[in-house]
Amino acid sequence: ITQSMSKILRVCTREIRYLGYAVSETILPRCCQGCGAALAEDERELCGLCWRGLQETIGKGRYCRRCGANIGEYVETKGGCNHCRDFRLRYDGLARVGIYEGALAEMIRKLKFRGQAHVAKFLGELLWQAVEGAHMSAQFDMVTLVPLPWSRKWNRNSNQAALLPRLAVGCA
């Protein structure tokens, strides 16, 4: 199989997977994006337990607004933290949703490694809330992604992280 045929097969496989998801959403009960449990009628993306866990990680943990590294409570970050102070960065700052654990980590893994792009909308909404919570929404020129090396993009068939900035801005 040539590389172009291999790429076509991967794209077709991905599209069939998305079609299967759409059909299953219609026929099967909705499931929690965090743990896979059936969702109640009033629950949106997460069950109550995963939602409470997500609430505990969103906005928690101090981090450097310049590079995103976890920092201690008394670390001075005016010019950056110990990780980034000596580096010239090509952006002024960043906002993060929360600590990478629990339901948040599971949804990110679903998006990145399992091709489940349907969680991108929910993650985009969380990202926009983080930008507004950091009081950055009026200060930025653009929302963008961290570039993905071409080899990883080739292996994953797409750059799922590219969906987030588009969806985050669409939440405004």
Phi, psi and chi 1 to 4 in degrees:
 res  aa     phi    psi   chi1   chi2   chi3   chi4
   1 ILE       -  130.9  -63.7  177.5      -      -
   2 THR   -74.9  166.4   65.6      -      -      -
   3 GLN   -63.9  -37.2  -75.9 -174.3  -20.6      -
   4 SER   -67.8  -38.5   60.1      -      -      -
   5 MET   -67.1  -38.4  -74.7 -169.9   64.2      -
   6 SER   -61.6  -42.5  173.9      -      -      -
   7 LYS   -64.1  -43.0  178.3   75.8  172.5  171.8
   8 ILE   -62.1  -42.4  -69.3  169.3      -      -
   9 LEU   -62.6  -40.6  -74.3  173.1      -      -
  10 ARG   -65.0  -41.5  -85.6 -170.5 -104.8  167.9
  11 VAL   -64.7  -44.1  169.5      -      -      -
  12 CYS   -61.8  -42.3  -71.4      -      -      -
  13 THR   -61.2  -42.8  -57.0      -      -      -
  14 ARG   -63.4  -43.8 -175.3 -176.8   68.1 -138.8
  15 GLU   -64.9  -39.2  -65.5  -56.4  -40.4      -
  16 ILE   -64.1  -38.3  -70.0  169.8      -      -
  17 ARG   -63.1  -43.5 -168.3  174.1   -3.8  165.7
  18 TYR   -63.5  -40.1  -67.9  151.7      -      -
  19 LEU   -63.3  -43.2  177.2   63.7      -      -
  20 GLY   -61.0  -39.2      -      -      -      -
  21 TYR   -63.4  -43.7  172.6   74.7      -      -
  22 ALA   -61.9  -42.0      -      -      -      -
  23 VAL   -66.4  -43.6  169.4      -      -      -
  24 SER   -65.6  -34.1   69.9      -      -      -
  25 GLU   -61.9  -31.8  -82.4  -70.3  -63.6      -
  26 THR   -78.1  -39.3  -52.1      -      -      -
  27 ILE   -93.5  -46.6  -62.4  170.6      -      -
  28 LEU   -90.3  159.4  -60.0  173.0      -      -
  29 PRO   -66.8  150.3   19.4  -26.7      -      -
  30 ARG   -68.1  144.7  -63.1  178.1  -45.8  117.9
  31 CYS  -119.5  151.8  -64.9      -      -      -
  32 CYS   -64.4  133.6  173.3      -      -      -
  33 GLN   -74.0  -14.7  -61.9  -60.0  -35.2      -
  34 GLY   -91.1  -47.5      -      -      -      -
  35 CYS  -121.5  -11.7   67.1      -      -      -
  36 GLY    89.9   -1.1      -      -      -      -
  37 ALA   -69.8  154.0      -      -      -      -
  38 ALA   -64.3  139.1      -      -      -      -
  39 LEU   -89.7  144.7  -69.6  175.9      -      -
  40 ALA   -74.6  167.9      -      -      -      -
  41 GLU   -57.0  -37.9 -164.8   68.9   28.2      -
  42 ASP   -90.6   -2.1   60.0  -23.9      -      -
  43 GLU   -91.5  142.3  -65.4  173.1  -32.6      -
  44 ARG   -94.6  -80.3 -166.1  171.9  142.0 -144.9
  45 GLU  -104.7  -29.0  -61.9  -73.7  -26.1      -
  46 LEU  -126.2  149.8  -60.4  171.2      -      -
  47 CYS   -73.5  169.6   67.1      -      -      -
  48 GLY   -58.1  -41.9      -      -      -      -
  49 LEU   -64.9  -47.0 -176.2   63.5      -      -
  50 CYS   -67.5  -35.6  -72.7      -      -      -
  51 TRP   -63.4  -43.4 -177.2 -109.0      -      -
  52 ARG   -62.8  -40.4  -75.6 -172.4  -66.7  -78.3
  53 GLY   -63.8  -39.1      -      -      -      -
  54 LEU   -65.3  -42.3 -177.9   65.6      -      -
  55 GLN   -59.8  -31.7  -66.5  -63.1   94.9      -
  56 GLU   -73.0  -24.4  -68.9  174.1    5.6      -
  57 THR   -97.8  -25.8   61.9      -      -      -
  58 ILE   -67.5  128.7  -69.9  178.2      -      -
  59 GLY    71.5    4.1      -      -      -      -
  60 LYS   -94.0  158.5  -58.9  -62.6 -170.6 -130.2
  61 GLY    82.6  126.4      -      -      -      -
  62 ARG   -77.4  141.1  -72.4 -175.6   37.7   91.6
  63 TYR  -144.6  156.6   67.4   96.9      -      -
  64 CYS   -71.6  125.9  174.6      -      -      -
  65 ARG   -74.2   -6.0  -58.6  -91.9 -176.6 -156.0
  66 ARG   -94.8  -42.1 -173.4  163.4 -178.1 -107.9
  67 CYS  -121.9  -14.2   72.8      -      -      -
  68 GLY    90.6   -1.1      -      -      -      -
  69 ALA   -68.0  144.8      -      -      -      -
  70 ASN   -64.9  136.8  -68.7  -35.9      -      -
  71 ILE  -133.7  162.3   56.6  172.8      -      -
  72 GLY   -78.6  171.2      -      -      -      -
  73 GLU   -65.7  -32.1 -172.7  174.6  -14.9      -
  74 TYR  -107.1   17.6  -58.6  106.4      -      -
  75 VAL   -81.0  130.3  173.5      -      -      -
  76 GLU   -80.9  127.6  174.5   59.2   44.4      -
  77 THR  -123.9   23.1   60.7      -      -      -
  78 LYS   -57.7  -46.3 -148.5  153.2 -142.3   29.6
  79 GLY  -104.3   18.8      -      -      -      -
  80 GLY   108.8  177.3      -      -      -      -
  81 CYS  -101.8 -174.8   67.3      -      -      -
  82 ASN   -61.8  -24.9  -65.7  -23.0      -      -
  83 HIS   -76.5  -33.9  -58.4  -75.5      -      -
  84 CYS  -123.5   -4.5   68.8      -      -      -
  85 ARG   -55.2  -36.4 -170.7  170.3  -71.6  132.9
  86 ASP   -92.3    3.3  -62.1  -31.3      -      -
  87 PHE  -107.3  144.8  -64.3  104.9      -      -
  88 ARG   -90.2  116.4 -176.7  174.6  166.0  -96.9
  89 LEU  -101.4  154.3  -59.5  176.1      -      -
  90 ARG   -95.3   17.6  -63.3 -172.9 -175.1  -96.1
  91 TYR  -144.8  162.9   56.3   89.2      -      -
  92 ASP   -89.5  -29.6  -64.9  -34.8      -      -
  93 GLY  -175.5  177.9      -      -      -      -
  94 LEU  -149.4  164.5   57.4   84.0      -      -
  95 ALA  -129.1  142.2      -      -      -      -
  96 ARG  -123.5  154.0   74.2  176.5 -168.5 -171.7
  97 VAL   -71.3  -47.5  172.6      -      -      -
  98 GLY   177.5 -163.7      -      -      -      -
  99 ILE   -77.5  136.5  -59.5  170.7      -      -
 100 TYR   -78.2   85.2 -177.5   74.4      -      -
 101 GLU  -161.4  166.0   61.3 -176.4   33.2      -
 102 GLY    60.1 -138.8      -      -      -      -
 103 ALA   -63.7  -36.0      -      -      -      -
 104 LEU   -62.8  -46.4  179.6   60.5      -      -
 105 ALA   -63.8  -39.8      -      -      -      -
 106 GLU   -64.7  -41.8 -179.4   58.9   27.1      -
 107 MET   -67.2  -37.9  -71.9 -169.6  -59.3      -
 108 ILE   -65.0  -42.3  -68.1  170.0      -      -
 109 ARG   -63.5  -38.2  -74.6 -169.0  -66.9  -91.8
 110 LYS   -61.8  -41.4  -77.2 -178.7  176.3 -174.2
 111 LEU   -68.9  -47.6  176.2   64.7      -      -
 112 LYS   -75.4  -45.5  -73.7  177.4   68.0  175.0
 113 PHE  -109.1  -18.2  -55.2  116.8      -      -
 114 ARG  -111.9    5.5  -62.1 -177.1 -158.2  131.9
 115 GLY    65.5   23.6      -      -      -      -
 116 GLN   -93.0   76.7  -63.1 -177.8   11.7      -
 117 ALA   -65.7  -14.8      -      -      -      -
 118 HIS   -64.7  -20.5   58.1  -82.8      -      -
 119 VAL   -80.2  -10.2  -60.7      -      -      -
 120 ALA   -62.1  -37.1      -      -      -      -
 121 LYS   -62.1  -46.9 -179.0  166.3  177.2   36.7
 122 PHE   -63.8  -43.7 -174.6   67.7      -      -
 123 LEU   -65.7  -35.6  -70.2  172.7      -      -
 124 GLY   -62.9  -39.9      -      -      -      -
 125 GLU   -64.2  -41.6  -69.3  171.8    6.0      -
 126 LEU   -63.3  -39.9  -68.1  176.8      -      -
 127 LEU   -63.2  -43.4  178.3   59.2      -      -
 128 TRP   -63.6  -40.1 -177.9 -110.0      -      -
 129 GLN   -61.9  -36.7  -69.9  170.7    8.4      -
 130 ALA   -67.1  -39.8      -      -      -      -
 131 VAL   -63.4  -45.5  167.4      -      -      -
 132 GLU   -66.0  -39.0  -73.7 -175.2  -36.0      -
 133 GLY   -64.9  -29.0      -      -      -      -
 134 ALA   -85.3    4.2      -      -      -      -
 135 HIS    56.3   41.4  -53.8  -68.3      -      -
 136 MET  -109.6   -8.3  -63.2  172.7   65.0      -
 137 SER   -61.9  -28.3   59.4      -      -      -
 138 ALA   -92.6   -4.2      -      -      -      -
 139 GLN  -105.6   -7.6  -59.0  171.4    1.4      -
 140 PHE  -100.9  153.4   62.7   80.5      -      -
 141 ASP   -89.8  -33.6  -62.2  -39.6      -      -
 142 MET  -158.6  158.7   78.6  171.2  113.8      -
 143 VAL  -110.3  127.7  176.5      -      -      -
 144 THR  -137.4  178.5 -170.7      -      -      -
 145 LEU  -109.7  164.1   63.5  136.8      -      -
 146 VAL   -79.2  124.6  175.5      -      -      -
 147 PRO   -59.0  145.3  -19.5   29.0      -      -
 148 LEU  -101.5  130.9 -174.0   67.1      -      -
 149 PRO   -57.4  146.0  -21.5   30.3      -      -
 150 TRP   -58.2  -32.4   69.9  -92.7      -      -
 151 SER   -67.5  -39.2   57.6      -      -      -
 152 ARG   -70.5  -38.5  -75.4 -167.0 -177.3  165.7
 153 LYS   -61.1  -40.9 -174.4  175.6 -179.6 -178.2
 154 TRP   -63.3  -45.1  177.0  -95.6      -      -
 155 ASN   -66.3  -33.4  -72.0  -24.9      -      -
 156 ARG   -92.2   -5.7  -65.7 -179.3 -170.0  168.6
 157 ASN    73.4  -11.9  -66.0  -35.5      -      -
 158 SER  -167.2  175.4   66.7      -      -      -
 159 ASN  -110.3   92.7 -174.7   -2.1      -      -
 160 GLN   -61.6  -30.2  -65.8   85.3   -5.9      -
 161 ALA   -65.3  -20.4      -      -      -      -
 162 ALA   -66.8  -21.0      -      -      -      -
 163 LEU   -70.7  -33.1  -62.5  169.7      -      -
 164 LEU   -63.1  -49.3  -66.0  177.2      -      -
 165 PRO   -60.7  -39.4  -21.9   30.6      -      -
 166 ARG   -63.7  -43.2 -158.1  174.4   12.7 -134.6
 167 LEU   -74.6  -34.8  -66.5  169.6      -      -
 168 ALA   -63.9  -44.5      -      -      -      -
 169 VAL   -68.8  -31.9  173.5      -      -      -
 170 GLY   -68.0  -13.3      -      -      -      -
 171 CYS   -81.6  -13.8  -64.8      -      -      -
 172 ALA   -65.3      -      -      -      -      -
